[in-house]
Amino acid sequence: MSDRTNPNSPPPPPAEGPDGPRVSREWWERSADAYQAEHAAFLRDAFIWCPEGVDEAAAGLLGAPSDLANARVLEVGCGAARASRWLRRQGVARVVGVDVAHRQLQHALRIGTSDGPKRVPVAQADALRLPFADASFDVVFSAFGGFPFFSDAAAPLAESARVLRPGGRLVFAVRHPLSWCFASPSRELTATVPYFDRRAPAPGDNGTSPELHHTMGDWVRALTASGLRLLDVLEPEWRAGRAKVWDGWGADQGRIVPGTAIFAAQREQPAEAG
C-alpha cells in the first residue's frame, strides 16, 4: 500500500530536469571536501549567514535563542551543520539538519563528535522532498542551502512551507540576483550578463555550479505562491575590514553592489470559516 494514503506523508519527488536534485547532489558530493577546507575558518563554529559576515548572534533573524528554546527548527542544505550546532549551544533543544550530499553530512558528523547530547541529528534529503510531516517545524532556515538549485523557485519554498506550522517562520539567504550581472567579478564591475537572463551561470563559478538565477521578483512571487507572507528582505553591505573573497566576490564588489539577499517570511494562518 502506498504511503500516500497518509495525508501527512511527503509528496512524491517531481520529475527531474537538468537542474534536479540529482545534479545538485552529484556536484556537492564532489565539492564538499574542497568547500569545507576553503571556508571552514570563515564559517568557524558560528552561525554566519553570508560572505558579508552577517552573524545570527547579532542579527537575530530567527528570533532570540531564548524564544526558540522549545521550538522545532529545521536547516535545509545544512552542509556541515555549523549553524544548527550553534543553535543547539544556545539552548535550542530541537534542531535537525538535512542536506542533499552524503559527503557534507559526513563533515557534519565529524565536527559534531564532541557535542555529546547536543549533537545535531542530520539526514540526507533534497529540498523538494523533506522527510517530515506537515506542520512539523516552527522555524525553517537555509543559508545558501537547497533553494537556489532549482529552476522553479517556488518548488523548494512550497515544500518548506508544507513542513512549517501556520505562523511559523522561514528565513533563507541566496546570492543576490543583481550580482548575477557580473559573471566574472572584477574591480571594474562591468555588467556582462543581463539581469533577466535566468540561464546564466553562477558568477565566479565558470558555469560549473548547479546554482540557478532568479530575480528579486521571482523570489517574492515564489514566496507568496507558497502561502508565505514576506516579512523583510536584507541586502547586507560589505563591512569595512572584511577580507574574505567568496567565488570572486569581495570588498571591491560588495561595497558597491549587494552580493546576498536574505528573505524572512511567515507561513500564513488559515482563514477562519465564517
Rosetta silent file (secondary structure, phi, psi, omega in degrees, C-alpha in Angstrom):
SEQUENCE: MSDRTNPNSPPPPPAEGPDGPRVSREWWERSADAYQAEHAAFLRDAFIWCPEGVDEAAAGLLGAPSDLANARVLEVGCGAARASRWLRRQGVARVVGVDVAHRQLQHALRIGTSDGPKRVPVAQADALRLPFADASFDVVFSAFGGFPFFSDAAAPLAESARVLRPGGRLVFAVRHPLSWCFASPSRELTATVPYFDRRAPAPGDNGTSPELHHTMGDWVRALTASGLRLLDVLEPEWRAGRAKVWDGWGADQGRIVPGTAIFAAQREQPAEAG
SCORE:     score description
SCORE:     0.000 S_00000001
   1 L     0.000  136.632 -178.108    0.000    0.000    0.000 S_00000001
   2 L   -70.832  143.510  176.167    1.367    3.444   -0.899 S_00000001
   3 H   -72.403   -2.185  175.989    2.306    5.788    1.925 S_00000001
   4 H   -71.595   -8.077  172.630    0.316    8.436    0.020 S_00000001
   5 H   -70.849  -15.806  176.128   -2.704    7.090    1.908 S_00000001
   6 L   -90.047  116.166 -176.083   -1.260    9.018    4.847 S_00000001
   7 L   -64.192  -16.778 -179.522   -2.220   12.700    4.398 S_00000001
   8 L   -93.975   -2.198 -178.830    0.895   13.756    6.318 S_00000001
   9 L   -75.682  149.902 -179.395    3.362   11.856    4.130 S_00000001
  10 L   -64.597  154.832  178.085    5.602   13.901    1.813 S_00000001
  11 L   -70.512  159.797  176.571    4.607   14.185   -1.857 S_00000001
  12 L   -65.050  153.717 -179.292    6.388   12.021   -4.430 S_00000001
  13 L   -65.961  142.591  178.476    9.520   13.568   -5.940 S_00000001
  14 L   -70.414  162.493  174.994    8.906   15.622   -9.079 S_00000001
  15 L   -62.964  134.616 -176.491   10.286   14.537  -12.422 S_00000001
  16 L   -82.229  136.278  169.814   13.897   15.653  -12.596 S_00000001
  17 L  -103.141 -165.982 -179.345   15.072   18.100  -15.197 S_00000001
  18 L   -67.676  -10.906 -179.738   18.659   19.129  -15.912 S_00000001
  19 L  -113.667   21.510 -172.776   18.635   21.141  -12.671 S_00000001
  20 L   -76.815 -179.234 -178.348   17.094   18.479  -10.434 S_00000001
  21 H   -56.546  -33.065 -178.390   18.235   17.075   -7.088 S_00000001
  22 H   -62.940  -43.622 -179.323   20.499   14.505   -8.748 S_00000001
  23 H   -63.821  -44.855  179.174   22.635   17.186  -10.432 S_00000001
  24 H   -62.982  -43.316 -179.140   22.916   19.183   -7.219 S_00000001
  25 H   -61.693  -47.230 -177.734   23.746   16.085   -5.185 S_00000001
  26 H   -62.449  -39.630 -179.967   26.476   14.942   -7.563 S_00000001
  27 H   -65.519  -43.961 -178.512   28.072   18.375   -7.632 S_00000001
  28 H   -72.707  -29.843  174.657   28.084   18.717   -3.838 S_00000001
  29 H   -62.312  -40.619  178.810   29.404   15.193   -3.336 S_00000001
  30 H   -72.235  -32.661 -169.080   32.397   16.169   -5.478 S_00000001
  31 H   -98.665   -9.487 -171.381   32.809   19.627   -3.967 S_00000001
  32 H   -57.969  -46.851 -176.497   32.155   19.043   -0.254 S_00000001
  33 H   -63.243  -45.720 -179.692   35.755   18.457    0.798 S_00000001
  34 H   -65.502  -39.359  179.121   37.103   21.473   -1.073 S_00000001
  35 H   -62.025  -47.938 -179.010   34.260   23.666    0.202 S_00000001
  36 H   -65.228  -39.640  179.542   34.857   22.727    3.827 S_00000001
  37 H   -64.687  -38.645 -176.162   38.622   23.151    3.506 S_00000001
  38 H   -77.030  -37.481 -168.507   38.284   26.607    1.931 S_00000001
  39 H  -109.670   -3.739 -175.220   35.530   28.078    4.088 S_00000001
  40 H   -58.890  -41.147 -177.451   35.776   26.356    7.492 S_00000001
  41 H   -65.800  -35.581  179.463   37.894   29.116    9.044 S_00000001
  42 H   -73.404  -45.185 -178.674   35.427   31.793    7.931 S_00000001
  43 H   -73.479  -30.923  179.602   32.310   29.884    8.970 S_00000001
  44 L    40.427 -152.991 -178.369   34.041   28.609   12.148 S_00000001
  45 L   -98.681   57.727 -175.376   31.794   27.306   14.923 S_00000001
  46 L  -137.458 -173.048  177.681   29.212   30.057   14.480 S_00000001
  47 L  -118.729   89.487 -178.692   26.057   30.863   12.533 S_00000001
  48 E  -104.171  123.940 -173.796   27.225   33.018    9.621 S_00000001
  49 L   -77.576  -30.445 -166.295   24.568   33.802    7.048 S_00000001
  50 L  -164.312  168.423  178.544   26.659   35.032    4.135 S_00000001
  51 L   -58.417  -24.905  177.789   30.071   36.190    2.858 S_00000001
  52 L   -71.249   -9.473  173.954   29.316   39.667    4.206 S_00000001
  53 L    87.408   20.514  176.464   29.567   38.137    7.673 S_00000001
  54 L   -63.469  119.492 -174.283   26.016   38.615    8.971 S_00000001
  55 E  -105.087  126.768 -179.346   26.111   36.702   12.255 S_00000001
  56 H   -60.410  -27.897  178.999   22.889   35.293   13.705 S_00000001
  57 H   -59.017  -34.990  179.591   24.213   36.053   17.191 S_00000001
  58 H   -96.511  -36.107 -173.424   23.876   39.763   16.405 S_00000001
  59 H   -78.480  -36.509  179.117   21.186   39.760   13.710 S_00000001
  60 L    59.393   39.187 -176.654   18.605   37.529   15.431 S_00000001
  61 L   -68.551  -25.871  177.880   16.816   36.776   12.157 S_00000001
  62 L   -89.959   -8.744 -174.092   15.290   33.596   13.582 S_00000001
  63 L   109.186  167.277  179.970   14.347   35.271   16.859 S_00000001
  64 L   -65.139  136.390  178.500   16.015   35.338   20.251 S_00000001
  65 H   -53.197  -34.881  179.229   17.501   31.942   21.235 S_00000001
  66 H   -63.710  -31.685  178.309   15.576   32.128   24.491 S_00000001
  67 H   -78.094  -16.826 -178.443   12.333   32.319   22.493 S_00000001
  68 H   -98.452    3.306 -172.578   13.419   29.328   20.419 S_00000001
  69 L   -52.595  -40.202 -178.420   14.283   27.088   23.358 S_00000001
  70 L  -106.786   10.450 -178.490   11.283   24.829   22.786 S_00000001
  71 L   -78.729  155.840  173.209   10.885   25.463   19.062 S_00000001
  72 E   -99.507  119.477 -170.790   11.283   22.817   16.388 S_00000001
  73 E  -123.384  136.028  178.559   13.884   24.083   13.917 S_00000001
  74 E  -123.375  131.441  172.081   14.947   22.695   10.532 S_00000001
  75 E  -105.505  122.334  179.171   18.016   23.676    8.497 S_00000001
  76 E   -97.895  127.391 -175.123   17.697   22.935    4.768 S_00000001
  77 L    71.215   54.249 -168.687   21.006   22.443    2.977 S_00000001
  78 L   -77.061  -17.307 -176.052   22.877   22.249    6.260 S_00000001
  79 L    58.100 -124.657  178.381   26.305   21.257    4.905 S_00000001
  80 L   -83.991    8.004  172.960   28.449   20.615    7.977 S_00000001
  81 L    62.584   30.365  179.378   25.553   21.851   10.179 S_00000001
  82 H   -64.001  -41.278 -179.936   27.574   24.624   11.823 S_00000001
  83 H   -64.668  -42.816  178.870   24.547   26.921   12.086 S_00000001
  84 H   -64.033  -39.140  179.193   22.420   24.172   13.625 S_00000001
  85 H   -64.965  -37.748  177.299   25.180   23.323   16.087 S_00000001
  86 H   -62.221  -43.078  178.580   25.377   26.981   17.118 S_00000001
  87 H   -61.088  -41.033  178.469   21.632   26.984   17.807 S_00000001
  88 H   -61.522  -40.160 -179.656   21.972   23.871   19.959 S_00000001
  89 H   -69.129  -20.924  177.033   24.699   25.546   22.007 S_00000001
  90 L   -86.022    1.286  176.399   22.374   28.498   22.583 S_00000001
  91 L   100.872    7.542  176.244   19.828   26.183   24.181 S_00000001
  92 L   -80.192  113.455 -166.112   17.563   25.406   21.215 S_00000001
  93 L   -78.905  -32.525 -170.754   16.717   21.799   22.015 S_00000001
  94 E  -119.015   88.535 -179.923   15.114   20.513   18.810 S_00000001
  95 E  -124.454  134.210  179.173   17.209   21.265   15.723 S_00000001
  96 E  -130.341  143.203  176.031   17.505   18.997   12.674 S_00000001
  97 E  -120.808  142.556  173.093   19.617   19.413    9.534 S_00000001
  98 E  -128.218  147.565  175.892   19.150   17.942    6.061 S_00000001
  99 E  -147.334  149.401 -179.064   21.454   18.063    3.063 S_00000001
 100 L   -73.177  -23.561 -173.009   21.344   16.516   -0.386 S_00000001
 101 L  -102.952  123.076  177.239   25.001   15.398   -0.216 S_00000001
 102 H   -61.258  -36.547 -178.632   26.090   12.476    1.937 S_00000001
 103 H   -64.919  -37.081  175.782   29.654   13.820    1.955 S_00000001
 104 H   -62.735  -41.176  179.784   28.512   17.096    3.516 S_00000001
 105 H   -66.737  -31.012  174.281   26.729   15.153    6.250 S_00000001
 106 H   -62.860  -37.487  175.004   29.909   13.211    6.937 S_00000001
 107 H   -66.117  -38.444  177.198   31.574   16.541    7.686 S_00000001
 108 H   -60.494  -43.994  179.260   28.661   17.414    9.986 S_00000001
 109 H   -67.787  -36.598 -179.195   29.155   14.178   11.903 S_00000001
 110 H   -63.818  -48.476 -176.257   32.927   14.672   12.001 S_00000001
 111 H   -79.475  -11.647 -179.915   32.845   18.143   13.551 S_00000001
 112 L   -99.282    9.114 -175.401   29.980   17.197   15.858 S_00000001
 113 L   -63.056  -26.600 -177.306   31.642   14.204   17.501 S_00000001
 114 L   -93.029    4.574 -174.036   32.363   16.156   20.701 S_00000001
 115 L   -80.662  -15.496  177.849   28.833   17.561   21.085 S_00000001
 116 H    57.935 -131.531 -177.350   27.504   14.630   23.099 S_00000001
 117 H   -66.633  -13.626  178.508   23.802   15.016   23.896 S_00000001
 118 H   -94.596   12.662  178.347   23.744   18.328   21.992 S_00000001
 119 L   -64.325  139.529 -177.756   24.725   16.674   18.743 S_00000001
 120 L   -86.002  123.095  174.030   22.536   17.749   15.811 S_00000001
 121 L   -71.190  137.266 -179.338   20.687   14.892   14.064 S_00000001
 122 E  -129.843  157.343 -179.854   21.100   15.086   10.294 S_00000001
 123 E  -146.383  151.955  177.717   19.539   13.274    7.346 S_00000001
 124 E   -87.982  120.848  179.644   20.118   13.095    3.612 S_00000001
 125 L  -163.931  149.834  175.494   17.245   14.711    1.729 S_00000001
 126 L   -96.227  166.091 -171.686   16.748   17.246   -1.020 S_00000001
 127 L   -71.146  -10.991  179.194   14.754   20.442   -0.656 S_00000001
 128 L   -93.334   -9.118 -179.048   11.890   19.140   -2.804 S_00000001
 129 L  -145.663   81.175  179.322   11.165   16.117   -0.605 S_00000001
 130 L   -81.774  131.093 -172.792   11.652   16.768    3.082 S_00000001
 131 L   -83.150   52.533 -177.685   11.084   13.592    5.143 S_00000001
 132 L  -137.496  153.665  178.984    8.791   15.257    7.666 S_00000001
 133 L   -72.655  164.173  175.588    5.055   15.535    8.212 S_00000001
 134 L   -56.044  144.429  173.687    3.088   18.688    7.544 S_00000001
 135 L    55.821   37.749 -178.238    3.480   21.472   10.126 S_00000001
 136 L   -83.017  -18.872 -169.939    6.389   19.716   11.868 S_00000001
 137 E  -129.532  150.041  174.660    8.524   22.826   12.493 S_00000001
 138 E   -88.268  -28.929 -178.783    8.244   26.285   13.988 S_00000001
 139 E  -139.974  135.487  169.566   11.258   27.620   12.047 S_00000001
 140 E  -125.238  135.038  178.624   12.909   26.596    8.772 S_00000001
 141 E  -141.874  160.322 -179.490   16.089   28.281    7.590 S_00000001
 142 E  -156.092  122.545  177.656   18.682   27.929    4.872 S_00000001
 143 E  -106.411   95.637 -175.662   21.940   29.836    4.385 S_00000001
 144 L    56.948   35.554 -176.586   22.837   29.369    0.715 S_00000001
 145 L   -93.510 -123.749 -166.868   21.433   25.857    1.059 S_00000001
 146 L   -77.573  -13.344 -169.358   18.923   23.957   -1.048 S_00000001
 147 H   -75.220  -34.234 -172.930   16.789   26.730   -2.540 S_00000001
 148 H   -79.992    8.525 -170.199   18.948   28.226   -5.342 S_00000001
 149 H  -106.383   18.851 -178.290   19.415   24.940   -7.224 S_00000001
 150 L  -133.482  139.836  179.965   16.043   24.642   -8.968 S_00000001
 151 L   -68.343  -28.702  175.238   14.642   26.452  -11.989 S_00000001
 152 L   -92.667   97.784 -175.652   11.246   26.563  -10.281 S_00000001
 153 L   -62.002  -29.074 -176.290   11.962   28.837   -7.318 S_00000001
 154 H   -73.820  -25.075 -172.692    8.561   28.123   -5.771 S_00000001
 155 H   -61.597  -52.446  178.689    9.027   24.346   -5.554 S_00000001
 156 H   -69.117  -30.175  178.107   11.505   24.189   -2.633 S_00000001
 157 H   -67.285  -40.252  178.617    9.783   27.097   -0.891 S_00000001
 158 H   -64.038  -36.598  178.527    6.433   25.320   -1.077 S_00000001
 159 H   -68.384  -39.218  175.315    7.985   22.185    0.428 S_00000001
 160 H   -66.685  -37.996  176.858    9.461   24.184    3.308 S_00000001
 161 H   -62.767  -35.175  179.621    6.104   25.899    3.796 S_00000001
 162 H   -60.083  -41.186 -176.377    4.475   22.468    3.992 S_00000001
 163 H   -86.569   -2.987  175.861    6.562   21.416    6.978 S_00000001
 164 E   -85.670  141.650  171.591    6.096   24.790    8.728 S_00000001
 165 E   -72.922  155.180  173.663    3.284   25.225   11.196 S_00000001
 166 E   -55.979  131.112 -175.391    0.876   28.098   10.480 S_00000001
 167 E    88.951   -7.869  179.560    2.555   31.243   11.755 S_00000001
 168 E   -71.174  163.832 -172.600    5.987   29.609   11.518 S_00000001
 169 E  -112.281  137.399  171.930    8.986   31.477   10.118 S_00000001
 170 E  -117.825  128.341  175.878   11.141   30.796    7.067 S_00000001
 171 E  -131.121  130.292  178.711   14.448   32.641    6.616 S_00000001
 172 E  -147.081  147.264  178.812   16.841   31.952    3.749 S_00000001
 173 E  -112.984  137.132  176.262   19.892   33.541    2.153 S_00000001
 174 E  -137.515  166.247  172.878   20.743   33.339   -1.547 S_00000001
 175 E   -59.747  132.727 -177.770   23.142   35.016   -3.923 S_00000001
 176 L   -62.611  131.731 -178.640   21.709   38.478   -4.625 S_00000001
 177 H   -56.304  -32.629 -179.181   20.028   38.482   -8.037 S_00000001
 178 H   -66.092  -31.620 -178.342   21.764   41.716   -9.020 S_00000001
 179 H   -65.769  -17.215 -179.786   25.198   40.139   -8.537 S_00000001
 180 H   -65.102  -20.859 -179.916   24.360   37.748  -11.372 S_00000001
 181 H   -65.741  -20.039 -174.551   25.041   40.546  -13.849 S_00000001
 182 L  -108.811   79.976 -172.849   28.754   40.241  -13.092 S_00000001
 183 L   -63.256  -29.009  176.491   29.556   36.763  -14.363 S_00000001
 184 L  -125.593   85.711 -174.352   33.297   37.339  -13.833 S_00000001
 185 L   -54.240  134.611  176.677   33.583   39.607  -10.798 S_00000001
 186 L  -146.237  172.075 -178.721   36.353   42.192  -11.077 S_00000001
 187 L   -65.250  -25.949 -177.284   37.226   45.534   -9.508 S_00000001
 188 L   -78.433  -20.130 -179.604   35.702   47.317  -12.514 S_00000001
 189 L    51.738   54.991  174.971   32.271   45.691  -12.018 S_00000001
 190 L   -85.870  120.585  179.773   31.398   45.605  -15.684 S_00000001
 191 L   -71.829  123.693 -176.749   27.965   44.062  -16.144 S_00000001
 192 L  -118.670  -10.615 -177.841   28.272   41.284  -18.721 S_00000001
 193 L  -125.343  131.717  176.922   25.074   39.275  -18.199 S_00000001
 194 L   -60.286  137.924  178.626   21.519   40.626  -18.495 S_00000001
 195 L   -56.368  -30.626 -175.415   19.741   40.681  -15.147 S_00000001
 196 L   -91.178    4.337  178.933   16.818   38.881  -16.777 S_00000001
 197 L   -85.386   95.410 -177.078   18.902   36.024  -18.218 S_00000001
 198 L   -78.902   -0.276  177.992   17.885   33.162  -15.960 S_00000001
 199 L   -95.767   -3.425 -174.895   20.096   30.751  -17.914 S_00000001
 200 L   -68.075  146.345  177.647   23.339   32.488  -16.904 S_00000001
 201 L   -71.306  160.758  178.355   25.881   30.505  -14.841 S_00000001
 202 L   -61.732  132.709 -178.325   26.562   31.386  -11.224 S_00000001
 203 L   -60.364  136.232  176.468   29.026   34.315  -11.051 S_00000001
 204 L    83.564   -4.580 -175.798   32.579   33.344  -10.264 S_00000001
 205 L  -107.614    3.312  178.003   31.951   29.644  -10.822 S_00000001
 206 L    54.721   31.777  175.943   32.766   29.440  -14.550 S_00000001
 207 L    78.003    6.332 -175.530   29.479   27.729  -15.196 S_00000001
 208 L   -89.787  -22.060 -177.195   30.260   24.667  -13.061 S_00000001
 209 L   -77.853  143.010  175.591   27.874   25.313  -10.167 S_00000001
 210 L   -79.471    1.795 -179.977   24.311   23.963  -10.355 S_00000001
 211 L   -64.243  141.164 -174.957   23.098   27.172   -8.685 S_00000001
 212 L  -121.450  155.527 -174.071   20.454   28.982  -10.737 S_00000001
 213 L   -94.290  133.250  169.622   19.467   32.607  -11.139 S_00000001
 214 L  -133.441  144.457  177.797   16.136   34.112  -10.086 S_00000001
 215 L   -76.340  170.154  176.185   15.257   37.804   -9.984 S_00000001
 216 H   -59.740  -41.555  178.276   14.003   39.539   -6.851 S_00000001
 217 H   -62.455  -37.540  176.926   10.511   39.427   -8.314 S_00000001
 218 H   -58.184  -46.929 -178.129   10.850   35.680   -8.913 S_00000001
 219 H   -65.235  -42.065 -178.964   11.673   35.085   -5.241 S_00000001
 220 H   -64.852  -44.661  178.899    8.828   37.314   -3.982 S_00000001
 221 H   -65.372  -36.084  178.066    6.279   35.640   -6.241 S_00000001
 222 H   -64.149  -39.391  178.249    7.590   32.205   -5.245 S_00000001
 223 H   -63.736  -49.551 -176.894    7.116   33.057   -1.574 S_00000001
 224 H   -67.213  -35.418  178.051    3.558   34.292   -1.972 S_00000001
 225 H   -66.278  -22.019 -178.954    2.641   31.349   -4.231 S_00000001
 226 L   -92.040    9.050  179.575    3.829   29.029   -1.445 S_00000001
 227 L    77.762   26.496 -179.357    1.450   30.509    1.124 S_00000001
 228 E  -113.330  144.118  177.706    4.156   32.613    2.776 S_00000001
 229 E  -104.218  122.245 -178.775    3.976   36.268    3.736 S_00000001
 230 E   -68.818  127.573  179.735    7.129   38.268    3.122 S_00000001
 231 E  -101.403  -38.486 -175.208    8.296   39.995    6.295 S_00000001
 232 E  -165.690  156.119  171.357   11.637   41.505    5.294 S_00000001
 233 E  -131.619  123.334  177.659   14.477   41.438    2.766 S_00000001
 234 E  -104.253  136.401  175.385   18.027   42.174    3.914 S_00000001
 235 L  -125.444   81.814 -169.872   20.739   43.243    1.469 S_00000001
 236 L   -65.642  138.669  174.813   23.820   43.365    3.701 S_00000001
 237 L   -80.500  153.609  175.452   26.624   45.781    2.912 S_00000001
 238 L   -72.624  126.710 -175.131   30.225   44.635    2.841 S_00000001
 239 L   -82.271  141.323  179.439   31.753   45.574    6.167 S_00000001
 240 L   -57.989  136.361  177.247   34.947   47.599    6.327 S_00000001
 241 L    87.903   -7.242 -179.938   37.995   45.463    7.023 S_00000001
 242 L   -81.313  119.119 -172.506   36.414   42.187    5.901 S_00000001
 243 L   -98.758   -8.547 -176.087   38.981   40.496    3.650 S_00000001
 244 L   -60.032  134.367  171.431   37.118   37.317    2.699 S_00000001
 245 L  -116.266  127.671 -174.275   36.645   36.726   -1.041 S_00000001
 246 E  -122.918  113.236 -178.021   33.940   34.208   -1.930 S_00000001
 247 L    51.375   42.603  177.864   33.750   32.901   -5.518 S_00000001
 248 L    83.225   -1.513 -176.749   35.464   36.058   -6.720 S_00000001
 249 E  -105.534  121.963 -178.208   33.151   38.342   -4.720 S_00000001
 250 L  -147.950 -153.017 -173.903   34.779   40.514   -2.077 S_00000001
 251 H   -62.429  -37.814 -178.059   35.147   44.059   -0.793 S_00000001
 252 H   -58.373  -37.449  179.780   35.780   45.605   -4.230 S_00000001
 253 H   -90.850  -43.646 -170.975   32.352   44.466   -5.398 S_00000001
 254 H   -68.518  -18.121  175.417   30.419   44.197   -2.146 S_00000001
 255 L   -76.841  -12.506 -174.580   30.909   47.851   -1.181 S_00000001
 256 L  -115.241  -42.664 -175.433   29.022   48.842   -4.350 S_00000001
 257 L  -125.347  135.139  178.632   26.610   46.032   -5.232 S_00000001
 258 L   -67.154  136.895  178.391   24.857   43.656   -2.796 S_00000001
 259 L  -101.725  -12.455 -176.920   26.071   40.076   -3.057 S_00000001
 260 E  -134.723  142.861  168.835   23.483   38.477   -0.758 S_00000001
 261 E  -123.068  129.271  178.488   19.719   38.691   -0.290 S_00000001
 262 E  -116.277  119.711 -177.504   18.182   37.321    2.910 S_00000001
 263 E  -103.683  133.787  173.154   14.421   36.783    2.864 S_00000001
 264 E  -118.021  130.758 -176.044   12.305   36.440    6.007 S_00000001
 265 E  -143.967  166.966 -178.601    8.757   35.147    5.644 S_00000001
 266 E  -133.747  138.374  175.753    5.939   33.645    7.666 S_00000001
 267 E   -70.754  130.028 -177.895    3.527   30.868    6.806 S_00000001
 268 L   -63.699  143.490  172.017    0.064   32.344    6.563 S_00000001
 269 L   -73.421  142.648  178.116   -2.513   31.400    9.130 S_00000001
 270 L   -63.688  144.189 -179.843   -5.503   29.543    7.632 S_00000001
 271 L   -67.516  139.684  179.271   -8.518   31.753    7.045 S_00000001
 272 L   -76.317  138.341  176.184  -11.246   31.395    9.643 S_00000001
 273 L   -71.123  142.368  179.363  -14.529   29.965    8.458 S_00000001
 274 L   178.590    0.000    0.000  -17.390   32.350    8.829 S_00000001
